[in-house]
Amino acid sequence: MPFPGYMQDLSQLIEDKDCLIPVSSSIESKLSSSDLTSSAIATRDSPTTTDLSSSIWDDLLLLNGASSFTAAGDEKARIESEARLTDPFTSGSLEQANNIWDLPGATLSQLIPPSHSNSLSVGQQQLLGLLMETLQDTAPSPTQSPPTTMDPSIEDEITSTATSPPSSKHHPSAMNFQREKSDLHAASPMMLATPSHIPTLQINGVHNPSAAQVSIPPVALFSMPDPNADAPVPASAILKAAQDAGCAPASALNFTPTATALATRTTEDVIADLKRNKQYSFASPEPKRRQGSYANVQTSTTSEQGSSRQVPSEIAKLAIHGPDAEEEGFEHEEEEDDDTLPTSKPRKITERKRKLNAVAEAHMQKRLESLTKEATKSRVQDQQSTRWLVKQAEKREIISNPREYQVELFNRAVEKNIIAVLDTGSGKTLIALLLLRHIFAQELEDRANKMGKRVSFFLVDSVQLVFQQYHVLEANLDQPMDMFCGDMGVDLWNKTIWDKHIEKNMVIVCTAEVLRHSLHHSFISMSQINLLIFDEAHHAKKDHAYARIIKDFYVHHDPACRPKIFGMTASPVDARVDIRKAAFELEAILHSEICTAIDTSLLQFAASSKQEQVAKYDQLRPAQETPLYTQMYERFKTNSVLKKPLAFAYGATKELGSWCADQVWLFCLAEEETKKLQAKTERKYHAKKVAAPLALLEQEKSLIQEAKDIVKAHVFDPPDYNPATTLKASSNISSKVVLLVRYLRERFERPTDDKCIVFVNQRYTARLLANLFMQPNIGTPHLKVGTLVGTRSGEAGDLNQSHRDQVLAMTNFRKGTVNCLFATSVAEEGLDIPDCNLIVRFDLYSTLIQYIQSRGRARHVNSRYIHMYEDGNADHLQIMLEVRKNEKILKTFCQSLPEDRLLMGNDYDMDHFLAKEKSHRVYKTSTGAKLTYKMSLMVLANFVDSLEHSNDTNLQPEYVMTVQNKQFVCEVILPLNSPIRGSVGRLCSTKQVAKCSAAFETCLELVKGKHLDEHLLPTFTKQLPAMRNALLAVDSKKREAYDMKTKPALWSVGGVPDQLFVTVLKLANPEALVRPSQPLVLLTRSRLPQLPSFFLHFGGGRHSSVDWVSLQQPITATPELVAKVNTFTLCIFHDVFSKEYEPDLAKMPYFLAPALSLTSPIDGDVDPTSVVAWDDLQSVVDHEAKWGGNPWDNISWKTEPDEFFKNKFIVDPYDGSRKLWTVGVTPDHVPTGPVPPNSAARKGTRKNNDNIMEYSCSLWAKARARRTFDETQRVVEAELISLRRNLLDEFDTPEEDGPKKCFVILEPLKISPLPTTVVAMAYVFPAIIHRLESYLIALEACDLLNLKISPDLALEACTKDSDNSGDHGSEQINFQRGMGKNYERLEFLGDCFLKMATSISLFGIHPENDEYSYHVDRMLLICNKNLKDNAMKLKLYEYIRSQSFSRRAWYPEGLVLKKGKTATAPNTHKLGDKSIADVCEAMIGAALLTYHETKNMDTAVRAVTELVSSENHEVTCFADYYKLYKKPKYQIAPATEMQRNLAWQLEQKHPYHFNYPRLARSAFTHPSYPYSYEHVPSYQRLEFLGDSLLDMACVNFLFHNFPDKDPQWLTEHKMAMVSNQFLGALCVALGFHTHLLLFNTGFQKQISDYVTDITEARKQAEEDAVRAGKSPQDCNPDYWVSVRQPPKCLPDIVEAYIGAIFVDSEYNYGVAEEFFDRHIKWFFLDMSIYDSFANKHPTTFLTKFLQINMGCADWSVMTREMPNVDGSKPTIVAMVVVHGKVVADAQAESSRYAKVAAAKKAMNLLSGLPLTEFRDTYQCDCKPEDVDGSEDGEGHGTAV
């Protein structure tokens, strides 16, 4: 037997349903789709037979070669080694090989279904017998006799084994084979002779005694070996039997393959191929069982442990190398030339480099040690399974997920009225949004059931919050809404208006006063409200509108119809009162329960390292009267309207200093404020009950004017501050202000992205401090101040802001135009202010809520919160202590709340609750491992952690708690790539035990599915995906020599033809040749395809296209005709090209004949005989017949008249490069006369210019001496034919210099019989035939891949015209001219289609995969290495055209050259691996483009299947993709009213009607949203699909609208079209963001901020358009470019929506293009506006931050190479080093991506750090000149 497993392979090949053997319906119905191999999938145009799999055929050929090869021991080992490499089954001994499925003495008959036995062809029966004999001959038993009975024990063993064979792609598991105890030898005389008995089969329990009876015809088709011989059947016999049986591959039988050129491979095969040829050979541990589609390999625990033991030592041995010197974009730091550096500091820089290198080496050593430790941990884990797990359970805290708290809080809010007491930024608004969505869903269902309409109210305390919260809701909800406040005249509304708003809207945002007013007038009733949300709920007390709504209307309403209440606050109290009492009062008023978290810090989504600091300033000086104050007080102390400014000005001298105190008058008596003061004076005058004289009013108004004049005349001193000397209070600035000045000056010393808020108590203070910091000696150029104060207008001169001013202030603050706000309490509460990293309490808080709320503004990473207090001020110390004490009291109060009002998350004393629960179960495994309730949490967390995931993802099980009958039920939701989705626990009295119960149930499910082993360890191993361990990239610079086809296979079809097909070759513009010409006829044995025309370039701006017409009907090739055209062809080669070939009709690849001059176009139906110029042909034939033997004796021309010598073609028999056109006889010269001046020069050693006679002769001197010429013959004037240029090259090279005219005699020359018109055309024939051959070879490549592609596109796809084709934007190296278009543009197109095709296929084949697995699987298919490897197997490199036309290498091959220079085309070329892969993608692009007009993608789909060669893409037409897709349950489940409403809303934006609304819901469900709420998966899978569809639509647009743009331009501009920046803007433009279901506070806030910014940008663009006289719709489409990056979820849902409509439309690609045309195309009609578009680079930000913001020059980005343990391509580690300290590091495939990742990490760590802290941490003492001097970037290494 050849080797193990072969019987299964060969038997499958015989029984395969694509072979001649039919499969009965009974059997076929029992085969699942997974049981059929890829070879069973036939294409639409498959013939009726299918051959042996080529891979097995190749193996047989190899074995045949090995069996006939006798060699020494080492050669024998080599053959065996090759055999092992060929087939994966070749492992184990011969005994194992013969034991199929461990069945003793099993024979092939057991492997064949009975329905096949009677339908075998003769040849197949013979092959079957031979295979059975082979198996019998190699049986393990030394002595075999045909048994008639069988030992029952053996029979039992076989039965039990055979019924569950190991999985094999060749054998349907449904087939159960059982040997019968019978001797069939006598059953039929027509049975095969060997083996001596054939058992009957019992398949699926049905006895079939005839199943193994195979009849043999009387005549054997081949000689059967002797059945009694000991020698095994040779492989050659099996080969012949397979051929006779019709089962040989197409390559052996010479017919077209029906499946694919390469055998379809499993994913495991693909991975194995990708891992071959590694540079390193480190052994890595095999996985126990890979997840998903990567592998299904099971190994023993022993081998697992054995492998893993080797890892640490191997890691420790890894050397650290410098990066690849040729890596693109890498900046060498060690190899810079010293002479390029500044000569003034050579030693310093060299020393710096040395230190940096030392730092990098030390850091790399630490990384290696860390890897060693991790590997050791992994080994311990495997060896000490149960012990390790128990230990981990005791020491490891279950990580608290902030989302769990919010899930719990939302569930509480759904159940009952609650007040959420949580810190700012903890997600209260998110819960309100989720609650509104929940209420909307209920309301839509109620409305569908014809119930009355109700509306939700979102109540706020101030007008500015109305606008803010409305915009938050508008950005996150997709239902109609409106906002109202008193300023809108709501007080004057009536019930009719309110009814309209309730009818139209689902939620209304308004001030509480508006709702109270409407309820009071009965414009609206409580029964029309379904939800009341109270923002800043702590205001609900006394007579506040919040309290009045509850007391006056809510309490008196029917409890059954009351709306739900949800309150939000950071603290239940807002004054210095008893916290417990205030909290209970708040609960009573709002009829709600306070709900809070045990540890509110866990609710902070942003990992904040906020630090609180105290800043002490010297005791303040007493208040004093300034001269200006004294003057104003004496004059105006009785004026009531100036009372407040007077009081403040006096007090300010203490708090702020005299300068600020005097400055207050400039504000209060400014023009605008003066008018307000006078108006207030008038109001007071008219408000008096007793009217006073009018003169008194005028007097008081004149006083205000007088005050204004006094201030105007006053000379104000500048603030007394010197940065160098002023450390405490100065003459006119208080110590408090000086401390603030010093701190802010230090913080804003350099450019920075910091944002700061300084909290003050009074508006005056805010304005004065802002003014102070605008003074040149106080502020810094980088400190940009603003104010934020309230909108309520109080006393005159209060300096209030309008709402618009507030919005502008916050917008400027968000954009960075202002980076320091001086704000009153308005910035503490409610307002949406960007995250800050510096909060200064200039005036201390007075209440706990002020402290909590202002502290909540410091949400940025590295934020600081500064408490400023006065030295020795007991009140200040008291309030700071009091807020801390009250915060503890509040926390204690919250923790003391009943259990059902606490958000516990995972932080609880599990043992305490489990002790109360006696009913929980325990599960024990066979090894004694115990699974308890408590242990289940740890086991489950460990299992989830073992699932495959990217490095930046932390997988955790998700627990969703619900309440049923006052008991808790918990649902566990596992990640998408888990083999099971999760489980629901039992009803429990506490939520803690409910959580354990759910985890316990899930663990039982995992054990049942064998996903946990007997030690409760996951059978999935945590490892990087296969794609990360394989060398997926290829080296574009590495070049190796490969064979290259020089001639098409069509030319190699020899023999004397019996018919010839005609192809007419003509110039469309023959005048371009200058000389008259006539077409040629190309005669071939087969009809040429109709090929596209192409241009020839003749210089001087003269061009002509070559038209060829392939005629349909052949010419009958009589021997006479063939001889004539052969003579004509050889004559052209001899006379025109100086090549004399031996006549050989059988070897001539083609023939030439003259064609008639055609004045009108011809078509393919014309009679081929009518186009040949038979007279010209006969003339040449006759001449050759007469003079061909010795043409030089032909002197018949001597008797011809002078007219004969005009327009002849003259050949020099002794100088092949010298050919002439004759002009005519000249009587002015004689042969012995001198050579006329300006004659064409003779070159070479044979030149002799003594006279015209010698000039005409090219003989060598000795030969010349033997020849005499007639000295009386006529002299002919002629023109030298210069050597022609590459006519395919458009580049216009100058003609050769020098004269062409000459005068010759004809005796030493030859007059060619060829007409000059034929010769003129013959001179262009080499370029024509070269291009023709290129077309044919390219078409052969298409045939190799079973593709029908347009010839011009096929050639373009195969054309590589420089060494670096594909390196877009680089200067071409070794450019080959005249090759036409190269593959680059097609590769750009094909690459995109390849991505789309594989994405669609994977989406259908693996519905259970998550997005990450999809990316991994797709990368395995589309990576360059896979394409290159498959191309190598196909020998596709032979068809690549890499050589331009050469006049020396176009000649036909195979003919014997008698005379002339030997010239052959090179048959090898050097190609880079990437070039080969690029050609594969270009082929796909050509297949797509060929059918662009018809929009048929089937050929491109087939191309992908051929080139990826994987089971993950086997379809051959686009329609087959949808057949792979099985609608998931969630898609076809009944939709809710909310889901139908979503589909309806989407249809308003884009006219596509969803057949499955739940599919639409999935497209807008963020991964953070709990599955249990909607029971639809997140958008990730649809986004993966939609991303590739959108890419394809964009690439199609660019490719066809910009046909002249190169791939680099296309790629750069595609980046703009598919960028997150654009798709985020499109998402908002379509309103998609409002439909997103999200459960992430950070994203929700980012979305709101982004929507504000992008909407403002669009509005600005529309206003600009209107000002320019255009409509708003004609605004600049690139308005989105200047807006910051959106949250990634926004572009994701656009792509997911495209994926959803594609799936919903049953894979209609047209819907994706329609979406593009309708919504995207408009933005990109003018692509020039995006020429400068590029993603901002992290390293650019890092450079700016370190050099400009921090003023640091001593930093660098270092890179080092780290080899991988598994021997794959080494990874690059990049380190950001600041002053010798490694701040951050990252590793990636290339230095470019490693640097980008390291720069991002460094920015995350350093961003927001105060300058002083940065300098202290990194000992940075860099001076400005250091930074300026480093502009050359020396040592920074940021170039990417």
Salt bridges, closest charged atoms under 4 A:
ASP9 OD1 - HIS170 NE2 2.63
GLU75 OE1 - ARG78 NE 2.93
GLU82 OE2 - ARG78 NH1 2.71
GLU155 OE1 - LYS181 NZ 3.51
GLU180 OE2 - HIS207 ND1 3.94
ASP244 OD2 - LYS240 NZ 3.05
ASP273 OD2 - ARG265 NH1 2.59
ASP273 OD1 - ARG276 NH1 2.27
ASP273 OD2 - LYS1433 NZ 2.86
GLU334 OE2 - ARG1760 NH2 2.89
GLU336 OE1 - LYS353 NZ 3.50
GLU351 OE1 - ARG354 NH1 2.54
GLU361 OE2 - ARG1760 NE 3.01
GLU404 OE1 - LYS995 NZ 2.87
GLU408 OE2 - ARG412 NH2 3.32
GLU408 OE2 - LYS991 NZ 1.84
ASP423 OD2 - ARG855 NH2 3.96
GLU443 OE2 - ARG447 NE 2.79
ASP461 OD2 - HIS539 NE2 3.48
ASP461 OD1 - HIS544 NE2 2.65
GLU474 OE1 - HIS471 ND1 3.47
ASP478 OD2 - HIS1635 ND1 2.69
ASP482 OD2 - HIS501 ND1 3.76
ASP499 OD1 - LYS495 NZ 3.63
GLU503 OE2 - LYS453 NZ 2.51
GLU513 OE2 - ARG516 NH2 2.65
GLU536 OE1 - HIS538 ND1 3.85
ASP543 OD1 - ARG548 NH1 2.57
ASP552 OD2 - ARG548 NE 2.95
ASP574 OD2 - HIS539 ND1 3.93
ASP574 OD1 - LYS541 NZ 2.26
GLU587 OE2 - ARG901 NH2 1.90
GLU593 OE1 - LYS416 NZ 3.15
GLU593 OE1 - ARG901 NE 3.79
GLU612 OE2 - ARG855 NH1 3.86
GLU612 OE1 - HIS867 NE2 2.83
GLU612 OE1 - ARG884 NH2 3.49
ASP618 OD2 - LYS728 NZ 3.63
GLU655 OE1 - LYS736 NZ 2.89
GLU671 OE1 - LYS708 NZ 2.52
GLU673 OE2 - LYS676 NZ 3.49
GLU682 OE2 - LYS701 NZ 2.76
GLU706 OE2 - ARG635 NE 2.58
GLU749 OE2 - ARG1815 NH1 3.88
ASP753 OD1 - LYS1744 NZ 3.98
ASP754 OD2 - ARG747 NE 2.66
GLU795 OE1 - LYS680 NZ 2.43
ASP798 OD1 - LYS644 NZ 2.69
GLU828 OE2 - ARG841 NH1 2.78
GLU829 OE1 - HIS538 NE2 3.24
GLU829 OE2 - HIS539 NE2 2.77
ASP832 OD2 - ARG814 NH2 3.90
ASP832 OD1 - LYS1645 NZ 3.46
ASP835 OD1 - ARG859 NE 3.01
ASP843 OD1 - LYS736 NZ 2.71
GLU882 OE2 - ARG576 NE 2.78
GLU887 OE2 - ARG855 NH2 2.68
ASP900 OD2 - LYS416 NZ 3.78
ASP911 OD1 - LYS934 NZ 3.27
ASP945 OD2 - LYS1022 NZ 3.59
GLU948 OE2 - ARG290 NH2 2.42
GLU958 OE1 - ARG403 NH2 2.02
GLU1001 OE2 - ARG921 NH2 2.37
GLU1001 OE2 - ARG986 NE 3.56
GLU1040 OE2 - LYS1038 NZ 3.52
GLU1120 OE2 - LYS1124 NZ 3.64
ASP1135 OD1 - HIS1134 ND1 2.88
ASP1135 OD1 - LYS1310 NZ 2.69
GLU1140 OE1 - HIS1134 NE2 3.79
GLU1140 OE2 - LYS1458 NZ 3.49
GLU1184 OE2 - HIS1183 ND1 3.73
ASP1202 OD1 - ARG1274 NH1 2.60
GLU1203 OE1 - LYS1206 NZ 3.56
ASP1212 OD2 - ARG1218 NH1 3.21
ASP1215 OD2 - ARG1242 NH2 3.67
GLU1254 OE2 - ARG1264 NH2 2.78
ASP1270 OD2 - LYS1198 NZ 3.74
GLU1333 OE1 - LYS1047 NZ 3.01
ASP1363 OD1 - ARG1039 NH2 3.43
GLU1387 OE1 - HIS1368 NE2 3.71
GLU1408 OE2 - HIS1406 ND1 3.67
GLU1411 OE2 - HIS1415 NE2 3.65
ASP1429 OD2 - LYS1425 NZ 3.04
ASP1473 OD1 - LYS1428 NZ 3.85
ASP1478 OD2 - LYS1474 NZ 3.01
ASP1498 OD2 - ARG44 NH2 3.82
GLU1506 OE2 - ARG1502 NE 2.87
ASP1520 OD1 - LYS1523 NZ 3.15
GLU1537 OE1 - ARG1540 NH2 3.02
GLU1547 OE1 - HIS1553 ND1 3.01
ASP1587 OD2 - LYS1395 NZ 2.90
ASP1591 OD2 - LYS1395 NZ 2.67
ASP1591 OD2 - LYS1614 NZ 3.59
ASP1649 OD1 - ARG814 NH2 3.95
ASP1649 OD2 - LYS1645 NZ 3.11
ASP1653 OD2 - ARG1684 NE 2.90
GLU1662 OE2 - ARG1658 NE 3.08
ASP1664 OD1 - ARG1667 NH2 2.26
ASP1692 OD1 - LYS1688 NZ 2.78
GLU1713 OE1 - LYS1495 NZ 3.71
GLU1714 OE2 - ARG1718 NH2 3.75
ASP1731 OD1 - HIS1613 NE2 2.67
ASP1754 OD1 - ARG352 NE 3.17
ASP1754 OD2 - HIS1779 ND1 3.41
ASP1785 OD2 - HIS363 NE2 2.69
ASP1785 OD2 - ARG367 NH1 2.71
GLU1813 OE2 - ARG864 NH2 2.31
GLU1834 OE1 - ARG352 NH1 3.61
